[in-house]
Amino acid sequence: MSAAPRVAVVGATGAVGRIMLEVLVGRQFAASEIVPFASERSAGRELPGVGVVAPLREDTITGFDLALFSAGGATSREWAPRFAAAGAVVIDNSSAWRMDPQVPLVVSEVNPDALGRIERGIVANPNCTTMVIMLPLKALHDAFGLREIVATSFQAAGGAGQKGMDELAAQVPLLHNAREQLVSAGAAAIASIEHSIHAAPLAYNVVPWLGSPAADGYSDEELKLVNESRKILELPDLRVSPTCVRVPVMVGHCIELHATFERPVDHAGAIAALEAFPGVVLDELPTPVKYAGRDEVAVGRIRADPGDSHSLNLFVVGDNLLKGAALNAVQIAELLVARGLLRRHLAATA
Ligand SMILES: NC(=O)c1ccc[n+]([C@@H]2O[C@H](COP(=O)([O-])OP(=O)(O)OC[C@H]3O[C@@H](n4cnc5c(N)ncnc54)[C@H](OP(=O)(O)O)[C@@H]3O)[C@@H](O)[C@H]2O)c1
């Protein structure tokens, strides 16, 4: 086997998968070969500059060192253990393995040492909204001791994959004259527009629901923010009060955070901690359009809570397809290689 790892990208035709392929190339990830996989629908299709899409079968998944998955939870549950059994370390973007105690849930700048225990051969990438807030929250936690967050997200259509973006793009022209349509026909103008991916028509609208019903009126997307934040930051008692909202933006999630700390927060100290943290940039007016296609997580509107010296308000923006998914997956792959944590490295030193 050559020194450079052989890499499978599962879900290579999807919104995240296509970006993972671009990021691997853009960061000059040294691979002996990159093989794209997708569903039977796409098998045999040529991806320009990448290769022919392979189908997932027992005879096609052998000989890989790394398998980067973004093909949904059902595919990950079925095929990630098979890739792992065949010798690969799987880095999975779905929610299938995130809360498994034997699977590390990793943000590359926040808890890279969790990669020291990969018991199932699988590493999980967090949900894209959780991912984006982990960087500033870790910076502030190290400085002041995080106790509680109230998080309200403004999530892009692209968080629901290619179909999520296609649905929004199809709705916009139907409302090209939205102001008049809305003024004359009222809510009926928007309400009659077809939708199946988002919980309500999204064009010119704001939809306060993402995901499936979970407990006590919360959606599963909201509970991911609670559970994944606690696991990544290793704060099992962290209080998290989440609200997830879909907005008519193609790419880029925003989160308004009200964070409360053990120790009083000084504004200058908070700025210094955020500025020093890798992957974070400060921006007075961060917007998803400005940060689409950018690696950094932007933090702005940093304000002391006028009624509580232990609390801070801040607005966080990150590209859900990049740091929220593809970039972090590739950064984990880079860490695994740099730290000698691929299965064949470990076998050689056992
Ligand atoms: N979009 C985001 O911002 C984001 C962020 C973080 C995590 N994620 C997670 O990443 C995963 C992919 O999301 P996405 O947004 O890229 O979705 P997407 O655009 O719908 O792409 C889905 C990909 O999965 C493939 N696929 C579907 N069923 C399959 C099967 N049975 N076997 C093999 N491949 C199959 C599709 O192949 P075909 O083209 O052949 O159908 C496509 O390549 C999801 O688990 C999602 O929760 C997404």
The ligand as an SDF file (V2000), in Angstrom:
LIG
                    3D

 48 52  0  0  0  0  0  0  0  0999 V2000
  -26.2160   20.4010    3.9750 N   0  0  0  0  0  0  0  0  0  0  0  0
  -25.5880   20.7270    5.0990 C   0  0  0  0  0  0  0  0  0  0  0  0
  -25.3770   21.9240    5.4180 O   0  0  0  0  0  0  0  0  0  0  0  0
  -25.0980   19.6450    6.0250 C   0  0  0  0  0  0  0  0  0  0  0  0
  -24.2650   20.0310    7.0760 C   0  0  0  0  0  0  0  0  0  0  0  0
  -23.8180   19.0660    7.9780 C   0  0  0  0  0  0  0  0  0  0  0  0
  -24.2050   17.7610    7.8030 C   0  0  0  0  0  0  0  0  0  0  0  0
  -25.0110   17.3990    6.7610 N   0  0  0  0  0  0  0  0  0  0  0  0
  -25.3540   15.9910    6.6190 C   0  0  0  0  0  0  0  0  0  0  0  0
  -24.6480   15.4580    5.4950 O   0  0  0  0  0  0  0  0  0  0  0  0
  -25.4430   14.4530    4.8570 C   0  0  0  0  0  0  0  0  0  0  0  0
  -25.6140   14.8150    3.4020 C   0  0  0  0  0  0  0  0  0  0  0  0
  -26.2380   16.0670    3.3010 O   0  0  0  0  0  0  0  0  0  0  0  0
  -26.3330   16.8830    1.9390 P   0  0  0  0  0  0  0  0  0  0  0  0
  -26.8220   18.2120    2.3630 O   0  0  0  0  0  0  0  0  0  0  0  0
  -25.0730   16.7680    1.1440 O   0  0  0  0  0  0  0  0  0  0  0  0
  -27.5070   16.0670    1.1900 O   0  0  0  0  0  0  0  0  0  0  0  0
  -27.8110   15.9300   -0.3650 P   0  0  0  0  0  0  0  0  0  0  0  0
  -27.4200   17.1420   -1.1050 O   0  0  0  0  0  0  0  0  0  0  0  0
  -29.2260   15.4780   -0.4350 O   0  0  0  0  0  0  0  0  0  0  0  0
  -26.8580   14.7190   -0.8480 O   0  0  0  0  0  0  0  0  0  0  0  0
  -27.0620   13.3810   -0.4130 C   0  0  0  0  0  0  0  0  0  0  0  0
  -25.9680   12.4720   -0.9690 C   0  0  0  0  0  0  0  0  0  0  0  0
  -26.1690   11.1670   -0.4370 O   0  0  0  0  0  0  0  0  0  0  0  0
  -26.2570   10.2350   -1.5110 C   0  0  0  0  0  0  0  0  0  0  0  0
  -27.1640    9.1340   -1.1670 N   0  0  0  0  0  0  0  0  0  0  0  0
  -28.4880    9.2300   -0.8690 C   0  0  0  0  0  0  0  0  0  0  0  0
  -28.9850    7.9780   -0.6170 N   0  0  0  0  0  0  0  0  0  0  0  0
  -27.9470    7.1210   -0.7580 C   0  0  0  0  0  0  0  0  0  0  0  0
  -27.8140    5.7090   -0.6300 C   0  0  0  0  0  0  0  0  0  0  0  0
  -28.8670    4.9250   -0.3020 N   0  0  0  0  0  0  0  0  0  0  0  0
  -26.6150    5.1490   -0.8530 N   0  0  0  0  0  0  0  0  0  0  0  0
  -25.5410    5.9180   -1.1820 C   0  0  0  0  0  0  0  0  0  0  0  0
  -25.5860    7.2550   -1.3330 N   0  0  0  0  0  0  0  0  0  0  0  0
  -26.7900    7.8460   -1.1050 C   0  0  0  0  0  0  0  0  0  0  0  0
  -26.7940   11.0460   -2.6680 C   0  0  0  0  0  0  0  0  0  0  0  0
  -26.5010   10.3550   -3.8780 O   0  0  0  0  0  0  0  0  0  0  0  0
  -27.4410   10.5150   -5.2000 P   0  0  0  0  0  0  0  0  0  0  0  0
  -27.0180   11.8310   -5.8230 O   0  0  0  0  0  0  0  0  0  0  0  0
  -27.0560    9.3390   -6.0070 O   0  0  0  0  0  0  0  0  0  0  0  0
  -28.8480   10.5170   -4.7270 O   0  0  0  0  0  0  0  0  0  0  0  0
  -26.0010   12.3350   -2.4840 C   0  0  0  0  0  0  0  0  0  0  0  0
  -24.6790   12.1470   -2.9590 O   0  0  0  0  0  0  0  0  0  0  0  0
  -26.7390   14.3770    5.6560 C   0  0  0  0  0  0  0  0  0  0  0  0
  -26.6380   13.3370    6.6070 O   0  0  0  0  0  0  0  0  0  0  0  0
  -26.8140   15.7250    6.3450 C   0  0  0  0  0  0  0  0  0  0  0  0
  -27.5590   15.6600    7.5460 O   0  0  0  0  0  0  0  0  0  0  0  0
  -25.4460   18.3170    5.8650 C   0  0  0  0  0  0  0  0  0  0  0  0
  1  2  1  0
  2  3  2  0
  2  4  1  0
  4  5  1  0
  4 48  2  0
  5  6  2  0
  6  7  1  0
  7  8  2  0
  8  9  1  0
  8 48  1  0
  9 10  1  0
  9 46  1  0
 10 11  1  0
 11 12  1  0
 11 44  1  0
 12 13  1  0
 13 14  1  0
 14 15  2  0
 14 16  1  0
 14 17  1  0
 17 18  1  0
 18 19  2  0
 18 20  1  0
 18 21  1  0
 21 22  1  0
 22 23  1  0
 23 24  1  0
 23 42  1  0
 24 25  1  0
 25 26  1  0
 25 36  1  0
 26 27  1  0
 26 35  1  0
 27 28  2  0
 28 29  1  0
 29 30  1  0
 29 35  2  0
 30 31  1  0
 30 32  2  0
 32 33  1  0
 33 34  2  0
 34 35  1  0
 36 37  1  0
 36 42  1  0
 37 38  1  0
 38 39  2  0
 38 40  1  0
 38 41  1  0
 42 43  1  0
 44 45  1  0
 44 46  1  0
 46 47  1  0
M  CHG  2   8   1  16  -1
M  END
$$$$
